[in-house]
Amino acid sequence: MKFSIFPRNSRFFDLFEELGKRLVTCSEMVVDLLGHFENVDMKTTRIKEIEHEADTLTHDLYTLINQTFVTPFDREDIVALAQRLDDVVDDLEAATTAIRVYGIQKPTQAARGLADIARLQCLQLNVALEMLRRKGRLRDLLEPAREINRLENEADSLYLGAMAELFSGEMDSIEVIKWRDVYEYLEASTDACENVAHVLEGIVLKHA
């Protein structure tokens, strides 16, 4: 009988797919916050709740690793994937918390653009994570991974332009400090998405 690297226990894939859904929900809520800048406290509180849910799912994955003798793929890859997915939500939540704590009154176009890029990346990650349980489609993960990388390059360009504009001298220095932090968190979320894509690419190289 042919041995499969994917054991029957599908709980790992269930948890990863749940994390993927949280990424999409969180990123869409950030886009909504910046696009419809109202009820900021309520919206950022809900984003914080999603971040807590992602933390719980990540913890469940760590627990499952310790309880499972044969894992679907290398333990270090499972840990890395869980950590990097959690990073995405953490960075998005940090951006919105900064917006609330700093009392920002009006979002910028650059912030909206970075958030939307993160949303598009999260949609691609969700697609990739749903493919993860299908051994025969494992190489298909490379397509969304490439798109995530392309989007991260867009985010880099947008971020650099936003930072250049920020320090052009036209904005009050306090506002510059506030928006610098928000931009850095949003850009970090796009980097985190790319880091997830790199982990997925590594899994494909090992097992496809």
MDTraj code that builds the backbone (N, CA, C; nanometers):
import mdtraj as md
import numpy as np

residues = "MET LYS PHE SER ILE PHE PRO ARG ASN SER ARG PHE PHE ASP LEU PHE GLU GLU LEU GLY LYS ARG LEU VAL THR CYS SER GLU MET VAL VAL ASP LEU LEU GLY HIS PHE GLU ASN VAL ASP MET LYS THR THR ARG ILE LYS GLU ILE GLU HIS GLU ALA ASP THR LEU THR HIS ASP LEU TYR THR LEU ILE ASN GLN THR PHE VAL THR PRO PHE ASP ARG GLU ASP ILE VAL ALA LEU ALA GLN ARG LEU ASP ASP VAL VAL ASP ASP LEU GLU ALA ALA THR THR ALA ILE ARG VAL TYR GLY ILE GLN LYS PRO THR GLN ALA ALA ARG GLY LEU ALA ASP ILE ALA ARG LEU GLN CYS LEU GLN LEU ASN VAL ALA LEU GLU MET LEU ARG ARG LYS GLY ARG LEU ARG ASP LEU LEU GLU PRO ALA ARG GLU ILE ASN ARG LEU GLU ASN GLU ALA ASP SER LEU TYR LEU GLY ALA MET ALA GLU LEU PHE SER GLY GLU MET ASP SER ILE GLU VAL ILE LYS TRP ARG ASP VAL TYR GLU TYR LEU GLU ALA SER THR ASP ALA CYS GLU ASN VAL ALA HIS VAL LEU GLU GLY ILE VAL LEU LYS HIS ALA".split()
xyz = np.array([
    [0.0843, -0.1187, 0.0000],
    [0.0000, 0.0000, 0.0000],
    [0.0881, 0.1240, 0.0000],
    [0.0558, 0.2199, -0.0833],
    [0.1365, 0.3399, -0.0965],
    [0.1199, 0.4280, 0.0267],
    [0.2327, 0.4747, 0.0800],
    [0.2302, 0.5599, 0.1983],
    [0.2033, 0.7040, 0.1566],
    [0.1162, 0.7718, 0.2301],
    [0.0850, 0.9112, 0.2017],
    [0.1434, 1.0001, 0.3105],
    [0.1971, 1.1145, 0.2674],
    [0.2485, 1.2089, 0.3659],
    [0.1349, 1.2787, 0.4403],
    [0.0127, 1.2646, 0.3903],
    [-0.1004, 1.3300, 0.4515],
    [-0.1827, 1.2282, 0.5314],
    [-0.1716, 1.2252, 0.6653],
    [-0.2500, 1.1318, 0.7446],
    [-0.3988, 1.1659, 0.7386],
    [-0.4798, 1.0742, 0.7875],
    [-0.6246, 1.0912, 0.7770],
    [-0.6754, 1.2079, 0.8625],
    [-0.6075, 1.2360, 0.9733],
    [-0.6496, 1.3450, 1.0609],
    [-0.6487, 1.4766, 0.9842],
    [-0.7676, 1.5338, 0.9642],
    [-0.7777, 1.6564, 0.8845],
    [-0.7840, 1.7813, 0.9709],
    [-0.7672, 1.7664, 1.1001],
    [-0.7827, 1.8791, 1.1920],
    [-0.6843, 1.9929, 1.1609],
    [-0.5621, 1.9584, 1.1204],
    [-0.4654, 2.0619, 1.0846],
    [-0.5194, 2.1509, 0.9737],
    [-0.5733, 2.0879, 0.8708],
    [-0.6233, 2.1633, 0.7560],
    [-0.7464, 2.2452, 0.7941],
    [-0.8303, 2.1882, 0.8812],
    [-0.9477, 2.2621, 0.9286],
    [-0.9049, 2.3911, 0.9986],
    [-0.8029, 2.3803, 1.0841],
    [-0.7566, 2.4973, 1.1585],
    [-0.6926, 2.6008, 1.0673],
    [-0.6140, 2.5537, 0.9707],
    [-0.5534, 2.6481, 0.8768],
    [-0.6597, 2.7196, 0.7936],
    [-0.7626, 2.6476, 0.7542],
    [-0.8691, 2.7104, 0.6771],
    [-0.9466, 2.8115, 0.7616],
    [-0.9649, 2.7795, 0.8903],
    [-1.0302, 2.8753, 0.9794],
    [-0.9453, 3.0009, 0.9947],
    [-0.8147, 2.9831, 1.0035],
    [-0.7254, 3.0988, 1.0100],
    [-0.7352, 3.1819, 0.8817],
    [-0.7422, 3.1134, 0.7691],
    [-0.7561, 3.1848, 0.6421],
    [-0.8809, 3.2705, 0.6385],
    [-0.9897, 3.2175, 0.6924],
    [-1.1154, 3.2937, 0.6969],
    [-1.1016, 3.4163, 0.7865],
    [-1.0298, 3.4012, 0.8981],
    [-1.0094, 3.5158, 0.9882],
    [-0.9260, 3.6238, 0.9198],
    [-0.8275, 3.5826, 0.8416],
    [-0.7475, 3.6790, 0.7674],
    [-0.8348, 3.7617, 0.6736],
    [-0.9216, 3.6942, 0.6003],
    [-1.0086, 3.7639, 0.5059],
    [-1.1023, 3.8586, 0.5810],
    [-1.1645, 3.8084, 0.6862],
    [-1.2569, 3.8911, 0.7641],
    [-1.1873, 4.0139, 0.8209],
    [-1.0699, 3.9924, 0.8801],
    [-0.9951, 4.1026, 0.9406],
    [-0.9561, 4.2066, 0.8359],
    [-0.9016, 4.1615, 0.7239],
    [-0.8576, 4.2556, 0.6206],
    [-0.9751, 4.3317, 0.5611],
    [-1.0881, 4.2657, 0.5439],
    [-1.2061, 4.3334, 0.4905],
    [-1.2591, 4.4376, 0.5888],
    [-1.2479, 4.4081, 0.7178],
    [-1.2933, 4.5044, 0.8182],
    [-1.2007, 4.6256, 0.8239],
    [-1.0716, 4.6048, 0.8013],
    [-0.9783, 4.7178, 0.7962],
    [-1.0103, 4.8064, 0.6759],
    [-1.0354, 4.7446, 0.5622],
    [-1.0728, 4.8205, 0.4426],
    [-1.2021, 4.8982, 0.4671],
    [-1.2978, 4.8344, 0.5326],
    [-1.4245, 4.9018, 0.5634],
    [-1.4020, 5.0199, 0.6582],
    [-1.3176, 4.9997, 0.7594],
    [-1.2885, 5.1081, 0.8535],
    [-1.2322, 5.2298, 0.7819],
    [-1.1347, 5.2073, 0.6943],
    [-1.0697, 5.3182, 0.6252],
    [-1.1550, 5.3769, 0.5136],
    [-1.2425, 5.2951, 0.4585],
    [-1.3298, 5.3431, 0.3514],
    [-1.4546, 5.4123, 0.4018],
    [-1.5014, 5.3709, 0.5190],
    [-1.6212, 5.4298, 0.5817],
    [-1.5823, 5.4649, 0.7247],
    [-1.5182, 5.5801, 0.7406],
    [-1.4539, 5.6156, 0.8669],
    [-1.5570, 5.6668, 0.9676],
    [-1.6254, 5.5713, 1.0281],
    [-1.7279, 5.5996, 1.1282],
    [-1.7349, 5.4822, 1.2243],
    [-1.7913, 5.5063, 1.3421],
    [-1.7982, 5.4012, 1.4448],
    [-1.6606, 5.3354, 1.4652],
    [-1.5591, 5.4183, 1.4771],
    [-1.4217, 5.3692, 1.4827],
    [-1.3993, 5.2778, 1.6025],
    [-1.4489, 5.3169, 1.7188],
    [-1.4300, 5.2341, 1.8387],
    [-1.4930, 5.0967, 1.8218],
    [-1.6160, 5.0936, 1.7694],
    [-1.6856, 4.9668, 1.7507],
    [-1.6118, 4.8779, 1.6498],
    [-1.5676, 4.9373, 1.5404],
    [-1.5007, 4.8592, 1.4359],
    [-1.3650, 4.8078, 1.4820],
    [-1.2888, 4.8916, 1.5510],
    [-1.1576, 4.8457, 1.5974],
    [-1.1717, 4.7413, 1.7074],
    [-1.2760, 4.7509, 1.7874],
    [-1.3014, 4.6486, 1.8893],
    [-1.3300, 4.5144, 1.8242],
    [-1.4080, 4.5156, 1.7177],
    [-1.4399, 4.3915, 1.6469],
    [-1.3144, 4.3330, 1.5817],
    [-1.2292, 4.4184, 1.5273],
    [-1.1039, 4.3703, 1.4677],
    [-1.0167, 4.3062, 1.5758],
    [-1.0159, 4.3665, 1.6947],
    [-0.9417, 4.3082, 1.8067],
    [-0.9971, 4.1707, 1.8414],
    [-1.1264, 4.1546, 1.8368],
    [-1.1886, 4.0245, 1.8640],
    [-1.1451, 3.9202, 1.7617],
    [-1.1381, 3.9604, 1.6352],
    [-1.0909, 3.8684, 1.5311],
    [-0.9464, 3.8282, 1.5577],
    [-0.8655, 3.9247, 1.6024],
    [-0.7249, 3.8951, 1.6348],
    [-0.7162, 3.7927, 1.7481],
    [-0.8041, 3.8051, 1.8469],
    [-0.8067, 3.7075, 1.9564],
    [-0.8472, 3.5691, 1.9056],
    [-0.9427, 3.5654, 1.8137],
    [-0.9855, 3.4378, 1.7555],
    [-0.8702, 3.3720, 1.6802],
    [-0.7934, 3.4527, 1.6079],
    [-0.6768, 3.3994, 1.5358],
    [-0.5730, 3.3462, 1.6338],
    [-0.5539, 3.4170, 1.7451],
    [-0.4609, 3.3695, 1.8480],
    [-0.5034, 3.2333, 1.9013],
    [-0.6323, 3.2169, 1.9237],
    [-0.6845, 3.0901, 1.9755],
    [-0.6614, 2.9771, 1.8759],
    [-0.6871, 3.0035, 1.7485],
    [-0.6653, 2.9021, 1.6449],
    [-0.5180, 2.8655, 1.6353],
    [-0.4303, 2.9655, 1.6475],
    [-0.2863, 2.9391, 1.6446],
    [-0.2453, 2.8517, 1.7627],
    [-0.2985, 2.8841, 1.8793],
    [-0.2705, 2.8021, 1.9983],
    [-0.3215, 2.6593, 1.9790],
    [-0.4384, 2.6446, 1.9183],
    [-0.4932, 2.5108, 1.8927],
    [-0.4019, 2.4311, 1.8000],
    [-0.3415, 2.4992, 1.7033],
    [-0.2477, 2.4310, 1.6135],
    [-0.1240, 2.3832, 1.6885],
    [-0.0716, 2.4665, 1.7767],
    [0.0447, 2.4263, 1.8563],
    [0.0115, 2.3058, 1.9438],
    [-0.1067, 2.3094, 2.0032],
    [-0.1497, 2.1966, 2.0876],
    [-0.1631, 2.0700, 2.0055],
    [-0.2209, 2.0826, 1.8871],
    [-0.2402, 1.9671, 1.8006],
    [-0.1069, 1.9075, 1.7568],
    [-0.0098, 1.9924, 1.7298],
    [0.1234, 1.9422, 1.6939],
    [0.1788, 1.8538, 1.8047],
    [0.1640, 1.8984, 1.9286],
    [0.2177, 1.8236, 2.0424],
    [0.1423, 1.6948, 2.0690],
    [0.0191, 1.6880, 2.0201],
    [-0.0638, 1.5699, 2.0445],
    [-0.0632, 1.4706, 1.9278],
    [0.0035, 1.5066, 1.8183],
    [-0.0015, 1.4261, 1.6968],
    [0.1339, 1.3640, 1.6677],
    [0.1339, 1.2323, 1.6476],
    [0.2590, 1.1616, 1.6209],
    [0.3041, 1.1831, 1.4769],
    [0.2114, 1.1668, 1.3820],
    [0.2418, 1.1863, 1.2392],
    [0.1659, 1.3094, 1.1911],
    [0.2385, 1.4128, 1.1565],
    [0.1773, 1.5378, 1.1111],
    [0.1709, 1.5416, 0.9575],
    [0.0831, 1.6237, 0.9011],
    [0.0675, 1.6268, 0.7542],
    [0.1954, 1.6643, 0.6807],
    [0.2731, 1.7547, 0.7376],
    [0.4034, 1.7894, 0.6821],
    [0.4938, 1.8276, 0.7986],
    [0.6166, 1.8657, 0.7696],
    [0.7153, 1.8864, 0.8751],
    [0.6631, 1.9788, 0.9850],
    [0.6935, 1.9422, 1.1092],
    [0.6449, 2.0195, 1.2228],
    [0.6902, 2.1649, 1.2164],
    [0.8162, 2.1850, 1.1766],
    [0.8658, 2.3224, 1.1711],
    [0.7910, 2.4061, 1.0676],
    [0.7429, 2.3406, 0.9609],
    [0.6645, 2.4127, 0.8611],
    [0.5254, 2.4469, 0.9139],
    [0.4674, 2.3570, 0.9903],
    [0.3364, 2.3837, 1.0511],
    [0.3475, 2.5003, 1.1480],
    [0.4509, 2.4978, 1.2304],
    [0.4723, 2.6065, 1.3266],
    [0.4949, 2.7388, 1.2535],
    [0.5798, 2.7370, 1.1519],
    [0.6100, 2.8593, 1.0768],
    [0.4855, 2.9137, 1.0086],
    [0.4060, 2.8249, 0.9494],
    [0.2848, 2.8678, 0.8806],
    [0.1866, 2.9306, 0.9788],
    [0.1689, 2.8667, 1.0943],
    [0.0784, 2.9204, 1.1961],
    [0.1259, 3.0570, 1.2450],
    [0.2546, 3.0682, 1.2723],
    [0.3101, 3.1944, 1.3211],
    [0.2947, 3.3057, 1.2197],
    [0.3272, 3.2777, 1.0943],
    [0.3216, 3.3813, 0.9920],
    [0.1776, 3.4257, 0.9657],
    [0.0831, 3.3323, 0.9691],
    [-0.0574, 3.3686, 0.9522],
    [-0.1033, 3.4583, 1.0668],
    [-0.0618, 3.4245, 1.1870],
    [-0.0980, 3.5050, 1.3031],
    [-0.0371, 3.6445, 1.2933],
    [0.0828, 3.6543, 1.2362],
    [0.1483, 3.7845, 1.2187],
    [0.0644, 3.8791, 1.1329],
    [0.0010, 3.8242, 1.0302],
    [-0.0795, 3.9075, 0.9406],
    [-0.1901, 3.9770, 1.0191],
    [-0.2637, 3.8990, 1.0968],
    [-0.3740, 3.9552, 1.1752],
    [-0.3212, 4.0521, 1.2798],
    [-0.2105, 4.0169, 1.3442],
    [-0.1523, 4.1043, 1.4457],
    [-0.1182, 4.2420, 1.3877],
    [-0.0576, 4.2439, 1.2695],
    [-0.0173, 4.3708, 1.2091],
    [-0.1380, 4.4544, 1.1666],
    [-0.2389, 4.3891, 1.1112],
    [-0.3598, 4.4617, 1.0724],
    [-0.4295, 4.5197, 1.1947],
    [-0.4376, 4.4404, 1.2996],
    [-0.5011, 4.4892, 1.4225],
    [-0.4212, 4.6036, 1.4829],
    [-0.2887, 4.5939, 1.4794],
    [-0.2038, 4.6996, 1.5344],
    [-0.2256, 4.8314, 1.4605],
    [-0.2436, 4.8239, 1.3298],
    [-0.2677, 4.9449, 1.2509],
    [-0.3970, 5.0128, 1.2946],
    [-0.5025, 4.9345, 1.3133],
    [-0.6312, 4.9943, 1.3506],
    [-0.6311, 5.0423, 1.4955],
    [-0.5591, 4.9732, 1.5814],
    [-0.5477, 5.0198, 1.7194],
    [-0.4749, 5.1538, 1.7238],
    [-0.3701, 5.1676, 1.6423],
    [-0.2981, 5.2953, 1.6351],
    [-0.3905, 5.4074, 1.5873],
    [-0.4734, 5.3769, 1.4878],
    [-0.5680, 5.4762, 1.4378],
    [-0.6611, 5.5230, 1.5487],
    [-0.7099, 5.4283, 1.6281],
    [-0.8014, 5.4638, 1.7383],
    [-0.7287, 5.5383, 1.8495],
    [-0.6156, 5.4843, 1.8944],
    [-0.5436, 5.5433, 2.0073],
    [-0.4914, 5.6830, 1.9739],
    [-0.4437, 5.7013, 1.8510],
    [-0.3901, 5.8314, 1.8106],
    [-0.4990, 5.9331, 1.7779],
    [-0.6228, 5.8881, 1.7760],
    [-0.7320, 5.9802, 1.7483],
    [-0.7291, 6.0369, 1.6087],
    [-0.6871, 5.9556, 1.5141],
    [-0.6820, 6.0006, 1.3742],
    [-0.8225, 6.0339, 1.3264],
    [-0.8343, 6.1476, 1.2617],
    [-0.9652, 6.1997, 1.2236],
    [-1.0075, 6.1653, 1.0814],
    [-0.9081, 6.1431, 0.9950],
    [-0.9412, 6.1179, 0.8545],
    [-0.8355, 6.0278, 0.7925],
    [-0.8755, 5.9181, 0.7277],
    [-0.7773, 5.8275, 0.6657],
    [-0.7193, 5.8881, 0.5389],
    [-0.6006, 5.8427, 0.5036],
    [-0.5365, 5.8883, 0.3803],
    [-0.5615, 5.7884, 0.2679],
    [-0.5422, 5.8343, 0.1471],
    [-0.5567, 5.7459, 0.0315],
    [-0.4525, 5.6350, 0.0348],
    [-0.3318, 5.6672, 0.0805],
    [-0.2256, 5.5664, 0.0885],
    [-0.2626, 5.4559, 0.1870],
    [-0.3217, 5.4933, 0.2996],
    [-0.3632, 5.3926, 0.3981],
    [-0.4704, 5.3017, 0.3394],
    [-0.5642, 5.3601, 0.2683],
    [-0.6676, 5.2790, 0.2030],
    [-0.6049, 5.1837, 0.1018],
    [-0.5081, 5.2347, 0.0267],
    [-0.4437, 5.1508, -0.0738],
    [-0.3673, 5.0347, -0.0130],
    [-0.2922, 5.0608, 0.0920],
    [-0.2174, 4.9528, 0.1582],
    [-0.3114, 4.8491, 0.2177],
    [-0.4202, 4.8954, 0.2791],
    [-0.5169, 4.8023, 0.3368],
    [-0.5812, 4.7154, 0.2294],
    [-0.6087, 4.7749, 0.1138],
    [-0.6721, 4.6970, 0.0076],
    [-0.5760, 4.5937, -0.0502],
    [-0.4480, 4.6289, -0.0587],
    [-0.3492, 4.5303, -0.1040],
    [-0.3432, 4.4139, -0.0059],
    [-0.3434, 4.4441, 0.1241],
    [-0.3440, 4.3378, 0.2251],
    [-0.4683, 4.2507, 0.2109],
    [-0.5826, 4.3133, 0.1813],
    [-0.7063, 4.2370, 0.1619],
    [-0.6938, 4.1414, 0.0436],
    [-0.6401, 4.1903, -0.0662],
    [-0.6228, 4.1055, -0.1847],
    [-0.5274, 3.9900, -0.1548],
    [-0.4221, 4.0173, -0.0799],
    [-0.3295, 3.9103, -0.0414],
    [-0.3993, 3.8065, 0.0463],
    [-0.4795, 3.8536, 0.1398],
    [-0.5489, 3.7606, 0.2291],
    [-0.6475, 3.6720, 0.1531],
    [-0.7110, 3.7278, 0.0525],
    [-0.7996, 3.6460, -0.0318],
    [-0.7200, 3.5360, -0.1010],
    [-0.6018, 3.5682, -0.1499],
    [-0.5165, 3.4686, -0.2144],
    [-0.4685, 3.3638, -0.1135],
    [-0.4356, 3.4075, 0.0069],
    [-0.3934, 3.3123, 0.1101],
    [-0.5064, 3.2170, 0.1450],
    [-0.6270, 3.2689, 0.1509],
    [-0.7415, 3.1833, 0.1823],
    [-0.7589, 3.0754, 0.0763],
    [-0.7418, 3.1137, -0.0497],
    [-0.7493, 3.0162, -0.1597],
    [-0.6405, 2.9108, -0.1438],
    [-0.5186, 2.9558, -0.1149],
    [-0.4060, 2.8638, -0.1021],
    [-0.4256, 2.7661, 0.0137],
    [-0.4757, 2.8159, 0.1246],
    [-0.4940, 2.7306, 0.2422],
    [-0.6010, 2.6249, 0.2182],
    [-0.7002, 2.6576, 0.1369],
    [-0.8019, 2.5578, 0.1031],
    [-0.7462, 2.4485, 0.0129],
    [-0.6386, 2.4786, -0.0609],
    [-0.5736, 2.3783, -0.1459],
    [-0.4807, 2.2865, -0.0667],
    [-0.4444, 2.3291, 0.0517],
    [-0.3383, 2.2618, 0.1260],
    [-0.3701, 2.1159, 0.1559],
    [-0.4969, 2.0857, 0.1786],
    [-0.5343, 1.9493, 0.2149],
    [-0.5397, 1.8563, 0.0931],
    [-0.5319, 1.9117, -0.0261],
    [-0.5450, 1.8303, -0.1471],
    [-0.4063, 1.8006, -0.2049],
    [-0.3559, 1.6847, -0.1777],
    [-0.2204, 1.6496, -0.2202],
    [-0.2025, 1.6661, -0.3707],
    [-0.3035, 1.6281, -0.4479],
    [-0.2913, 1.6349, -0.5929],
    [-0.2875, 1.7764, -0.6464],
    [-0.3292, 1.8760, -0.5636],
    [-0.3324, 2.0147, -0.6087],
    [-0.2262, 2.0997, -0.5398],
    [-0.1333, 2.0335, -0.4730],
    [-0.0379, 2.1080, -0.3920],
    [0.0407, 2.2099, -0.4744],
    [0.0789, 2.1736, -0.5954],
    [0.1553, 2.2669, -0.6788],
    [0.0715, 2.3877, -0.7215],
    [-0.0603, 2.3742, -0.7146],
    [-0.1461, 2.4876, -0.7473],
    [-0.1282, 2.6031, -0.6492],
    [-0.0711, 2.5729, -0.5323],
    [-0.0445, 2.6767, -0.4335],
    [0.0511, 2.7839, -0.4868],
    [0.1326, 2.7460, -0.5845],
    [0.2331, 2.8388, -0.6347],
    [0.1710, 2.9595, -0.7049],
    [0.0542, 2.9405, -0.7656],
    [-0.0093, 3.0528, -0.8362],
    [-0.0528, 3.1627, -0.7405],
    [-0.1316, 3.1330, -0.6352],
    [-0.1636, 3.2405, -0.5408],
    [-0.0398, 3.2942, -0.4693],
    [0.0599, 3.2094, -0.4467],
    [0.1830, 3.2570, -0.3825],
    [0.2518, 3.3626, -0.4685],
    [0.2561, 3.3396, -0.5986],
    [0.3172, 3.4383, -0.6888],
    [0.2391, 3.5699, -0.6877],
    [0.1069, 3.5592, -0.6836],
    [0.0247, 3.6800, -0.6815],
    [0.0460, 3.7578, -0.5517],
    [0.0605, 3.6869, -0.4423],
    [0.0878, 3.7519, -0.3138],
    [0.2206, 3.8264, -0.3196],
    [0.3202, 3.7645, -0.3777],
    [0.4503, 3.8299, -0.3920],
    [0.4409, 3.9544, -0.4807],
    [0.3642, 3.9446, -0.5883],
    [0.3478, 4.0595, -0.6781],
    [0.2800, 4.1749, -0.6047],
    [0.1774, 4.1419, -0.5275],
    [0.1054, 4.2441, -0.4527],
    [0.1948, 4.3088, -0.3465],
    [0.2838, 4.2311, -0.2894],
    [0.3748, 4.2871, -0.1892],
    [0.4669, 4.3900, -0.2524],
    [0.5082, 4.3662, -0.3768],
    [0.5898, 4.4647, -0.4481],
    [0.5119, 4.5950, -0.4700],
    [0.3832, 4.5819, -0.4994],
    [0.2975, 4.7001, -0.5137],
    [0.2907, 4.7757, -0.3815],
    [0.2767, 4.6994, -0.2737],
    [0.2684, 4.7611, -0.1410],
    [0.3971, 4.8364, -0.1077],
    [0.5105, 4.7799, -0.1426],
    [0.6384, 4.8464, -0.1174],
    [0.6438, 4.9820, -0.1875],
    [0.6028, 4.9839, -0.3136],
    [0.6051, 5.1087, -0.3903],
    [0.5106, 5.2128, -0.3295],
    [0.3916, 5.1672, -0.2932],
    [0.2936, 5.2579, -0.2328],
    [0.3434, 5.3102, -0.0985],
    [0.4022, 5.2219, -0.0192],
    [0.4539, 5.2596, 0.1124],
    [0.5650, 5.3638, 0.1003],
    [0.6593, 5.3419, 0.0102],
    [0.7694, 5.4357, -0.0074],
    [0.7185, 5.5730, -0.0531],
    [0.6210, 5.5717, -0.1427],
    [0.5622, 5.6978, -0.1872],
    [0.4899, 5.7692, -0.0744],
    [0.4193, 5.6917, 0.0070],
    [0.3459, 5.7501, 0.1193],
    [0.4407, 5.8108, 0.2216],
    [0.5510, 5.7405, 0.2479],
    [0.6478, 5.7914, 0.3448],
    [0.7168, 5.9165, 0.2922],
    [0.7473, 5.9205, 0.1630],
    [0.8087, 6.0390, 0.1036],
    [0.7155, 6.1587, 0.1160],
    [0.5879, 6.1367, 0.0892],
    [0.4897, 6.2446, 0.1014],
    [0.4752, 6.2889, 0.2464],
    [0.4815, 6.1914, 0.3363],
    [0.4654, 6.2187, 0.4786],
    [0.5724, 6.3144, 0.5301],
    [0.6940, 6.2960, 0.4814],
    [0.8063, 6.3768, 0.5285],
    [0.8399, 6.4925, 0.4333],
    [0.7424, 6.5303, 0.3539],
    [0.7644, 6.6411, 0.2602],
    [0.7572, 6.7774, 0.3269],
    [0.7114, 6.7791, 0.4520],
    [0.7035, 6.9047, 0.5254],
    [0.5683, 6.9705, 0.5240],
    [0.4703, 6.9088, 0.4584],
    [0.3377, 6.9700, 0.4480],
    [0.2458, 6.9311, 0.5630],
    [0.2841, 6.8316, 0.6426],
    [0.1991, 6.7831, 0.7504],
    [0.2600, 6.8179, 0.8862],
    [0.1739, 6.8430, 0.9820],
    [0.2176, 6.8690, 1.1183],
    [0.3020, 6.7524, 1.1704],
    [0.4064, 6.7827, 1.2473],
    [0.5011, 6.6797, 1.2914],
    [0.4349, 6.5697, 1.3743],
    [0.3369, 6.6058, 1.4552],
    [0.2665, 6.5044, 1.5351],
    [0.1889, 6.4094, 1.4442],
    [0.1250, 6.4656, 1.3433],
    [0.0512, 6.3822, 1.2480],
    [0.1463, 6.2920, 1.1703],
    [0.2640, 6.3415, 1.1408],
    [0.3646, 6.2603, 1.0718],
    [0.3986, 6.1370, 1.1539],
    [0.4188, 6.1549, 1.2835],
    [0.4522, 6.0419, 1.3711],
    [0.3375, 5.9414, 1.3747],
    [0.2161, 5.9916, 1.3840],
    [0.0993, 5.9029, 1.3873],
    [0.0899, 5.8182, 1.2600],
    [0.0960, 5.8861, 1.1454],
    [0.0779, 5.8147, 1.0194],
    [0.1970, 5.7255, 0.9851],
    [0.3158, 5.7645, 1.0306],
    [0.4319, 5.6762, 1.0096],
    [0.4064, 5.5402, 1.0723],
    [0.3554, 5.5389, 1.1947],
    [0.3279, 5.4123, 1.2625],
    [0.2197, 5.3328, 1.1898],
    [0.1137, 5.3998, 1.1499],
    [0.0041, 5.3305, 1.0811],
    [0.0536, 5.2705, 0.9502],
    [0.1281, 5.3492, 0.8721],
    [0.1818, 5.2985, 0.7462],
    [0.2742, 5.1788, 0.7698],
    [0.3567, 5.1857, 0.8727],
    [0.4500, 5.0763, 0.8991],
    [0.3761, 4.9477, 0.9351],
    [0.2703, 4.9587, 1.0135],
    [0.1924, 4.8389, 1.0472],
    [0.1224, 4.7808, 0.9235],
    [0.0649, 4.8678, 0.8417],
    [-0.0036, 4.8194, 0.7220],
    [0.0943, 4.7539, 0.6248],
    [0.2103, 4.8172, 0.6082],
    [0.3107, 4.7597, 0.5182],
    [0.3635, 4.6282, 0.5754],
    [0.3768, 4.6216, 0.7079],
    [0.4219, 4.4974, 0.7715],
    [0.3227, 4.3840, 0.7477],
    [0.1943, 4.4167, 0.7422],
    [0.0949, 4.3117, 0.7164],
    [0.1116, 4.2535, 0.5767],
    [0.1492, 4.3371, 0.4799],
    [0.1718, 4.2848, 0.3439],
    [0.2997, 4.2010, 0.3397],
    [0.4010, 4.2415, 0.4166],
    [0.5219, 4.1596, 0.4288],
    [0.4896, 4.0248, 0.4919],
    [0.4031, 4.0286, 0.5941],
    [0.3657, 3.9046, 0.6632],
    [0.2933, 3.8092, 0.5685],
    [0.2090, 3.8647, 0.4803],
    [0.1417, 3.7807, 0.3804],
    [0.2441, 3.7149, 0.2887],
    [0.3437, 3.7916, 0.2480],
    [0.4483, 3.7349, 0.1632],
    [0.5253, 3.6260, 0.2375],
    [0.5476, 3.6443, 0.3672],
    [0.6164, 3.5420, 0.4463],
    [0.5366, 3.4121, 0.4511],
    [0.4041, 3.4239, 0.4603],
    [0.3196, 3.3044, 0.4543],
    [0.3370, 3.2352, 0.3198],
    [0.3371, 3.3142, 0.2128],
    [0.3542, 3.2576, 0.0789],
    [0.4861, 3.1824, 0.0671],
    [0.5918, 3.2349, 0.1279],
    [0.7213, 3.1678, 0.1235],
    [0.7177, 3.0336, 0.1960],
    [0.6474, 3.0282, 0.3083],
    [0.6340, 2.9004, 0.3801],
    [0.5577, 2.7999, 0.2939],
    [0.4509, 2.8460, 0.2311],
    [0.3725, 2.7574, 0.1442],
    [0.4554, 2.7063, 0.0265],
    [0.5360, 2.7943, -0.0314],
    [0.6234, 2.7537, -0.1408],
    [0.7235, 2.6469, -0.0956],
    [0.7726, 2.6606, 0.0266],
    [0.8638, 2.5612, 0.0804],
    [0.7975, 2.4261, 0.0990],
    [0.6727, 2.4270, 0.1432],
    [0.5984, 2.3015, 0.1585],
    [0.5789, 2.2336, 0.0233],
    [0.5477, 2.3133, -0.0781],
    [0.5310, 2.2583, -0.2135],
    [0.6612, 2.1946, -0.2602],
    [0.7708, 2.2625, -0.2419],
    [0.9011, 2.2099, -0.2869],
    [0.9343, 2.0782, -0.2190],
    [0.8952, 2.0616, -0.0950],
    [0.9255, 1.9401, -0.0216],
    [0.8340, 1.8239, -0.0571],
    [0.7085, 1.8536, -0.0861],
    [0.6091, 1.7464, -0.0907],
    [0.5349, 1.7296, -0.2227],
    [0.5490, 1.8248, -0.3159],
    [0.4732, 1.8118, -0.4410],
    [0.5556, 1.7390, -0.5470],
])
top = md.Topology()
chain = top.add_chain()
for i, resn in enumerate(residues, 1):
    res = top.add_residue(resn, chain, resSeq=i)
    for name in ("N", "CA", "C"):
        top.add_atom(name, md.element.get_by_symbol(name[0]), res)
traj = md.Trajectory(xyz[None], top)
